[in-house]
Amino acid sequence: MTHEQPALRVAESRIADAGLGLFAAEDIEEGEIVCTYHGRILRTREAICLANKDYLMRLGPQCYVNAEDSAILARYINDCRNALLYNVRFDKRADLQLAHVIAIRPIRRGHELYASYGRFYWIGKTPTKLRLADVVKLEEEDEKEEQAT
């Protein structure tokens, strides 16, 4: 039995200055594997030497994955810095050299995917925190626009 991943699309993130984000192009059920975070596998020594660590994820001891390739959809998942808005999580699997992206609640079509990057990612950075009220307003606008078409 093969598992088909849900349809996803890359578009401008709802987080100011975040660039692109990953959105559900169809409804996603809680517990569903949405996509995988994969890429070039590195040991700690190689990972430390990278100039750009934006897409680097630690999977386990001596195992990092760098999703620098723009074809890897999971790299577009943003951290909104608001636990109330997280709708996916990374299930890190060093044995498989990837992380499954798992829906932690139902996700409606058109909604952006948000996951926690963890505290170490944000050291020395100034993140933008997305407010729940802003997301609700944007989603209501999207639904009205969708109903009009």
Order of alpha helices (4+ residues) and beta strands (2+ residues): beta-beta-beta-beta-alpha-beta-beta-beta-beta-alpha
